[in-house]
Amino acid sequence: MSTLARILDWGMCTMMDIVQRRHRLTLHAPRDWRMYVEQHRGLTRDAYFAAPKATPNDYALLARQHTRLRWLSPIETPWTENNHVHVDFYLGEGGPSAPTVLMLHALMSASDVGYRRWAARFNERGWNACFLHLPYHYSRKPPWTLNGELAITADCVRTAEGLRQGVSEARQLLDLLRGQGCREFALWATSYGGWIGALLLSVEHGFRWAGLMSPIVDVGHAIWHSPAGAATRRELRRVGITEEMVADHFPLVSPLHAPPLDPTRVVLCAGDHDRIVERADVERLHAAWPGSEFFTVAQGHFGYRMMNEMWARMTTNGLL
């Protein structure tokens, strides 16, 4: 199992490395990044991830079991496709006020077929389910790119703004759902989605539980040491962006700096053979979040066993 997991992770990391080679930085990148960090230095996470109400009539309200919600993102980017929030809403028999789980997918997630199946399982348990198209994925993907190709790159400003979009837009969705009478929420989040989910937990309340699977925890490791970040760090070093310069922004975007409002409702899962988000990183998050729960699964970063194990854990804990 460990050999297969490592081969799968290696193959995906090699693909990411090849794709990221076509994203070159200009020599102005260090200046632009320093200006961005200074612009937001001193902000609280609540302010940085501000979430103005979604503009009325920019979304279709819960009309049938599967509804697509859509509104303008509070953060504008140069890519038109990425400037609209898109949520697939799966309404269960309990109606709009039933507890609702937000499903946040992994980086470069290529298909929502599995998530549609999980939405059906949540509906059977009395939960509504929302599948969010995270920045630069699915409907938000510029036509010349792969799913998520632009979400995490050597362009630190774009990466930070994409992350900011993901958290702020999820907050907007929570506000929209509260307006429909929903008061209880949950998180079902993986990898990049786990990173966004961890930050969301630090600024929002009302979560009955949160399952974070291989969440990107140590941002420094992800960039400077993970095999998935090889092309990114080569490009950063080429233009003179250092580890210290990137770390200046960690107080706002690193889960290790962002304790949840209620860590006792968080279940963390790591892959025993994961080289992208290493088990030790998730254990550090568990230690930094007193009262959270932690377990491991025999897989690498990429695999399907983890979700089944998380479902079983939540069922055993009586949370579903």
C-alpha positions as a Python dict, from the first residue, in 0.01 Angstrom:
ca = {
    (1, 'M'): (0, 0, 0),
    (2, 'S'): (278, 247, 91),
    (3, 'T'): (458, 187, -241),
    (4, 'L'): (140, 242, -442),
    (5, 'A'): (58, 557, -245),
    (6, 'R'): (405, 700, -301),
    (7, 'I'): (391, 624, -675),
    (8, 'L'): (53, 796, -705),
    (9, 'D'): (171, 1101, -511),
    (10, 'W'): (492, 1114, -716),
    (11, 'G'): (297, 1101, -1042),
    (12, 'M'): (61, 1382, -940),
    (13, 'C'): (350, 1596, -814),
    (14, 'T'): (538, 1546, -1141),
    (15, 'M'): (230, 1656, -1335),
    (16, 'M'): (195, 1966, -1115),
    (17, 'D'): (562, 2048, -1165),
    (18, 'I'): (529, 2029, -1544),
    (19, 'V'): (215, 2245, -1546),
    (20, 'Q'): (362, 2510, -1316),
    (21, 'R'): (669, 2555, -1535),
    (22, 'R'): (464, 2765, -1774),
    (23, 'H'): (389, 3026, -1504),
    (24, 'R'): (683, 3263, -1499),
    (25, 'L'): (718, 3563, -1270),
    (26, 'T'): (837, 3906, -1375),
    (27, 'L'): (1125, 4072, -1191),
    (28, 'H'): (865, 4303, -1034),
    (29, 'A'): (718, 4010, -835),
    (30, 'P'): (920, 4073, -514),
    (31, 'R'): (812, 4438, -509),
    (32, 'D'): (447, 4347, -575),
    (33, 'W'): (451, 4089, -296),
    (34, 'R'): (607, 4327, -44),
    (35, 'M'): (340, 4587, -128),
    (36, 'Y'): (64, 4329, -85),
    (37, 'V'): (193, 4217, 254),
    (38, 'E'): (230, 4575, 376),
    (39, 'Q'): (-118, 4663, 252),
    (40, 'H'): (-274, 4396, 474),
    (41, 'R'): (-32, 4395, 764),
    (42, 'G'): (-209, 4450, 1096),
    (43, 'L'): (-550, 4337, 972),
    (44, 'T'): (-739, 4078, 1171),
    (45, 'R'): (-842, 3762, 988),
    (46, 'D'): (-1203, 3874, 1024),
    (47, 'A'): (-1121, 4193, 833),
    (48, 'Y'): (-893, 4025, 579),
    (49, 'F'): (-1162, 3770, 496),
    (50, 'A'): (-1442, 4025, 497),
    (51, 'A'): (-1767, 3900, 347),
    (52, 'P'): (-2015, 4164, 230),
    (53, 'K'): (-2365, 4034, 169),
    (54, 'A'): (-2415, 3879, -173),
    (55, 'T'): (-2602, 4117, -402),
    (56, 'P'): (-2976, 4030, -413),
    (57, 'N'): (-3096, 3858, -730),
    (58, 'D'): (-2745, 3745, -823),
    (59, 'Y'): (-2835, 3394, -711),
    (60, 'A'): (-3125, 3153, -762),
    (61, 'L'): (-3284, 3060, -429),
    (62, 'L'): (-3348, 2697, -334),
    (63, 'A'): (-3605, 2613, -601),
    (64, 'R'): (-3555, 2238, -634),
    (65, 'Q'): (-3338, 1956, -501),
    (66, 'H'): (-3030, 2058, -703),
    (67, 'T'): (-2992, 2432, -736),
    (68, 'R'): (-2697, 2626, -871),
    (69, 'L'): (-2625, 2940, -671),
    (70, 'R'): (-2420, 3213, -835),
    (71, 'W'): (-2316, 3566, -741),
    (72, 'L'): (-2029, 3809, -790),
    (73, 'S'): (-1721, 3740, -580),
    (74, 'P'): (-1629, 4016, -332),
    (75, 'I'): (-1275, 4001, -475),
    (76, 'E'): (-1213, 4085, -839),
    (77, 'T'): (-938, 3910, -1034),
    (78, 'P'): (-816, 3956, -1394),
    (79, 'W'): (-1005, 3639, -1498),
    (80, 'T'): (-1376, 3690, -1562),
    (81, 'E'): (-1457, 3323, -1508),
    (82, 'N'): (-1309, 3337, -1158),
    (83, 'N'): (-1506, 3643, -1053),
    (84, 'H'): (-1834, 3461, -991),
    (85, 'V'): (-1902, 3238, -692),
    (86, 'H'): (-2061, 2909, -796),
    (87, 'V'): (-2223, 2663, -553),
    (88, 'D'): (-2407, 2339, -632),
    (89, 'F'): (-2676, 2315, -363),
    (90, 'Y'): (-2830, 1974, -291),
    (91, 'L'): (-3147, 2022, -88),
    (92, 'G'): (-3263, 1739, 135),
    (93, 'E'): (-3610, 1658, 265),
    (94, 'G'): (-3564, 1886, 567),
    (95, 'G'): (-3584, 2198, 351),
    (96, 'P'): (-3360, 2508, 360),
    (97, 'S'): (-3347, 2523, 741),
    (98, 'A'): (-3198, 2172, 777),
    (99, 'P'): (-2831, 2147, 884),
    (100, 'T'): (-2600, 2201, 587),
    (101, 'V'): (-2255, 2067, 507),
    (102, 'L'): (-2009, 2267, 296),
    (103, 'M'): (-1795, 2042, 74),
    (104, 'L'): (-1458, 2200, -13),
    (105, 'H'): (-1262, 2004, -272),
    (106, 'A'): (-891, 1940, -318),
    (107, 'L'): (-648, 2134, -536),
    (108, 'M'): (-686, 2045, -906),
    (109, 'S'): (-993, 1833, -833),
    (110, 'A'): (-1093, 1711, -1178),
    (111, 'S'): (-1446, 1572, -1131),
    (112, 'D'): (-1742, 1637, -904),
    (113, 'V'): (-1893, 1290, -955),
    (114, 'G'): (-1772, 1167, -617),
    (115, 'Y'): (-1898, 1479, -444),
    (116, 'R'): (-2244, 1432, -596),
    (117, 'R'): (-2248, 1086, -440),
    (118, 'W'): (-2142, 1225, -103),
    (119, 'A'): (-2414, 1491, -131),
    (120, 'A'): (-2670, 1215, -178),
    (121, 'R'): (-2539, 1035, 131),
    (122, 'F'): (-2563, 1354, 334),
    (123, 'N'): (-2918, 1410, 208),
    (124, 'E'): (-3010, 1061, 327),
    (125, 'R'): (-2889, 1156, 676),
    (126, 'G'): (-3100, 1471, 684),
    (127, 'W'): (-2831, 1716, 576),
    (128, 'N'): (-2835, 1962, 290),
    (129, 'A'): (-2506, 1974, 98),
    (130, 'C'): (-2325, 2258, -78),
    (131, 'F'): (-2041, 2187, -320),
    (132, 'L'): (-1839, 2505, -366),
    (133, 'H'): (-1640, 2561, -683),
    (134, 'L'): (-1321, 2696, -529),
    (135, 'P'): (-1123, 2969, -709),
    (136, 'Y'): (-989, 2869, -1052),
    (137, 'H'): (-1169, 2531, -1045),
    (138, 'Y'): (-1464, 2391, -1242),
    (139, 'S'): (-1691, 2676, -1365),
    (140, 'R'): (-1426, 2926, -1251),
    (141, 'K'): (-1145, 2782, -1462),
    (142, 'P'): (-1009, 3005, -1741),
    (143, 'P'): (-1049, 2809, -2066),
    (144, 'W'): (-675, 2771, -2133),
    (145, 'T'): (-595, 2618, -1793),
    (146, 'L'): (-643, 2293, -1606),
    (147, 'N'): (-869, 2276, -1302),
    (148, 'G'): (-697, 2470, -1024),
    (149, 'E'): (-383, 2541, -1223),
    (150, 'L'): (-387, 2905, -1112),
    (151, 'A'): (-491, 2845, -750),
    (152, 'I'): (-144, 2786, -605),
    (153, 'T'): (149, 2913, -811),
    (154, 'A'): (467, 3115, -761),
    (155, 'D'): (253, 3426, -803),
    (156, 'C'): (210, 3484, -428),
    (157, 'V'): (-38, 3768, -469),
    (158, 'R'): (-268, 3559, -689),
    (159, 'T'): (-240, 3262, -454),
    (160, 'A'): (-321, 3476, -149),
    (161, 'E'): (-613, 3646, -323),
    (162, 'G'): (-752, 3310, -436),
    (163, 'L'): (-736, 3180, -80),
    (164, 'R'): (-900, 3501, 38),
    (165, 'Q'): (-1177, 3452, -216),
    (166, 'G'): (-1240, 3098, -97),
    (167, 'V'): (-1284, 3196, 268),
    (168, 'S'): (-1481, 3517, 205),
    (169, 'E'): (-1717, 3347, -40),
    (170, 'A'): (-1783, 3060, 203),
    (171, 'R'): (-1872, 3322, 464),
    (172, 'Q'): (-2114, 3481, 217),
    (173, 'L'): (-2274, 3142, 159),
    (174, 'L'): (-2318, 3088, 535),
    (175, 'D'): (-2490, 3427, 558),
    (176, 'L'): (-2718, 3337, 267),
    (177, 'L'): (-2812, 3005, 427),
    (178, 'R'): (-2877, 3168, 764),
    (179, 'G'): (-3118, 3396, 582),
    (180, 'Q'): (-3308, 3083, 478),
    (181, 'G'): (-3335, 2965, 840),
    (182, 'C'): (-3032, 2734, 859),
    (183, 'R'): (-2846, 2752, 1191),
    (184, 'E'): (-2621, 2444, 1192),
    (185, 'F'): (-2333, 2376, 955),
    (186, 'A'): (-2054, 2128, 896),
    (187, 'L'): (-1735, 2114, 688),
    (188, 'W'): (-1623, 1828, 463),
    (189, 'A'): (-1291, 1955, 331),
    (190, 'T'): (-982, 1810, 165),
    (191, 'S'): (-630, 1943, 95),
    (192, 'Y'): (-667, 2295, -53),
    (193, 'G'): (-1029, 2289, 59),
    (194, 'G'): (-906, 2186, 404),
    (195, 'W'): (-679, 2492, 412),
    (196, 'I'): (-972, 2718, 328),
    (197, 'G'): (-1193, 2532, 576),
    (198, 'A'): (-940, 2567, 859),
    (199, 'L'): (-930, 2944, 808),
    (200, 'L'): (-1309, 2960, 782),
    (201, 'L'): (-1338, 2795, 1124),
    (202, 'S'): (-1132, 3076, 1274),
    (203, 'V'): (-1381, 3346, 1170),
    (204, 'E'): (-1722, 3174, 1165),
    (205, 'H'): (-1945, 3002, 1421),
    (206, 'G'): (-2232, 2755, 1397),
    (207, 'F'): (-2037, 2443, 1296),
    (208, 'R'): (-2162, 2122, 1452),
    (209, 'W'): (-1849, 1947, 1322),
    (210, 'A'): (-1568, 1982, 1072),
    (211, 'G'): (-1385, 1699, 898),
    (212, 'L'): (-1053, 1824, 757),
    (213, 'M'): (-874, 1562, 547),
    (214, 'S'): (-504, 1619, 465),
    (215, 'P'): (-551, 1996, 504),
    (216, 'I'): (-261, 2213, 392),
    (217, 'V'): (-132, 2307, 735),
    (218, 'D'): (230, 2417, 714),
    (219, 'V'): (232, 2666, 428),
    (220, 'G'): (609, 2699, 446),
    (221, 'H'): (657, 2325, 403),
    (222, 'A'): (407, 2316, 116),
    (223, 'I'): (607, 2578, -75),
    (224, 'W'): (969, 2513, 17),
    (225, 'H'): (990, 2140, 89),
    (226, 'S'): (689, 1954, -52),
    (227, 'P'): (745, 1767, -382),
    (228, 'A'): (432, 1941, -511),
    (229, 'G'): (601, 2281, -472),
    (230, 'A'): (919, 2215, -672),
    (231, 'A'): (839, 2443, -965),
    (232, 'T'): (696, 2711, -737),
    (233, 'R'): (1006, 2741, -518),
    (234, 'R'): (1240, 2738, -818),
    (235, 'E'): (1055, 3034, -963),
    (236, 'L'): (1039, 3220, -630),
    (237, 'R'): (1413, 3178, -580),
    (238, 'R'): (1484, 3286, -939),
    (239, 'V'): (1327, 3629, -880),
    (240, 'G'): (1454, 3668, -523),
    (241, 'I'): (1145, 3596, -311),
    (242, 'T'): (1268, 3434, 10),
    (243, 'E'): (1111, 3211, 273),
    (244, 'E'): (1108, 3503, 516),
    (245, 'M'): (922, 3726, 270),
    (246, 'V'): (649, 3465, 222),
    (247, 'A'): (628, 3392, 596),
    (248, 'D'): (544, 3759, 665),
    (249, 'H'): (187, 3683, 552),
    (250, 'F'): (141, 3362, 755),
    (251, 'P'): (-42, 3530, 1048),
    (252, 'L'): (-337, 3581, 814),
    (253, 'V'): (-328, 3266, 601),
    (254, 'S'): (-161, 2985, 797),
    (255, 'P'): (-392, 2745, 986),
    (256, 'L'): (-122, 2718, 1253),
    (257, 'H'): (-189, 3086, 1327),
    (258, 'A'): (-568, 3053, 1307),
    (259, 'P'): (-728, 2853, 1593),
    (260, 'P'): (-1094, 2767, 1533),
    (261, 'L'): (-1364, 2928, 1743),
    (262, 'D'): (-1442, 2578, 1877),
    (263, 'P'): (-1164, 2322, 1815),
    (264, 'T'): (-1350, 2047, 2005),
    (265, 'R'): (-1575, 2002, 1701),
    (266, 'V'): (-1288, 1942, 1456),
    (267, 'V'): (-1171, 1601, 1334),
    (268, 'L'): (-835, 1597, 1153),
    (269, 'C'): (-714, 1316, 931),
    (270, 'A'): (-371, 1256, 775),
    (271, 'G'): (-235, 1001, 530),
    (272, 'D'): (36, 775, 670),
    (273, 'H'): (223, 790, 337),
    (274, 'D'): (145, 1149, 240),
    (275, 'R'): (455, 1347, 134),
    (276, 'I'): (264, 1663, 41),
    (277, 'V'): (83, 1719, 370),
    (278, 'E'): (288, 1507, 605),
    (279, 'R'): (136, 1331, 903),
    (280, 'A'): (360, 1532, 1140),
    (281, 'D'): (217, 1859, 1003),
    (282, 'V'): (-142, 1758, 1077),
    (283, 'E'): (-34, 1635, 1421),
    (284, 'R'): (112, 1980, 1487),
    (285, 'L'): (-225, 2132, 1399),
    (286, 'H'): (-396, 1885, 1632),
    (287, 'A'): (-162, 1993, 1913),
    (288, 'A'): (-225, 2361, 1838),
    (289, 'W'): (-603, 2305, 1847),
    (290, 'P'): (-672, 2158, 2196),
    (291, 'G'): (-975, 1931, 2199),
    (292, 'S'): (-961, 1841, 1832),
    (293, 'E'): (-953, 1477, 1724),
    (294, 'F'): (-684, 1320, 1505),
    (295, 'F'): (-649, 991, 1320),
    (296, 'T'): (-456, 852, 1024),
    (297, 'V'): (-537, 644, 718),
    (298, 'A'): (-304, 420, 517),
    (299, 'Q'): (-291, 628, 197),
    (300, 'G'): (-93, 907, 35),
    (301, 'H'): (-221, 1255, -40),
    (302, 'F'): (-427, 1132, -333),
    (303, 'G'): (-678, 857, -267),
    (304, 'Y'): (-1038, 782, -170),
    (305, 'R'): (-1001, 577, 146),
    (306, 'M'): (-978, 883, 369),
    (307, 'M'): (-1331, 1006, 301),
    (308, 'N'): (-1481, 666, 380),
    (309, 'E'): (-1285, 654, 705),
    (310, 'M'): (-1394, 1007, 796),
    (311, 'W'): (-1758, 917, 729),
    (312, 'A'): (-1727, 613, 954),
    (313, 'R'): (-1564, 824, 1228),
    (314, 'M'): (-1837, 1087, 1213),
    (315, 'T'): (-2106, 819, 1223),
    (316, 'T'): (-1945, 651, 1524),
    (317, 'N'): (-1922, 987, 1701),
    (318, 'G'): (-2292, 1045, 1643),
    (319, 'L'): (-2234, 1358, 1437),
    (320, 'L'): (-2420, 1242, 1128),
}
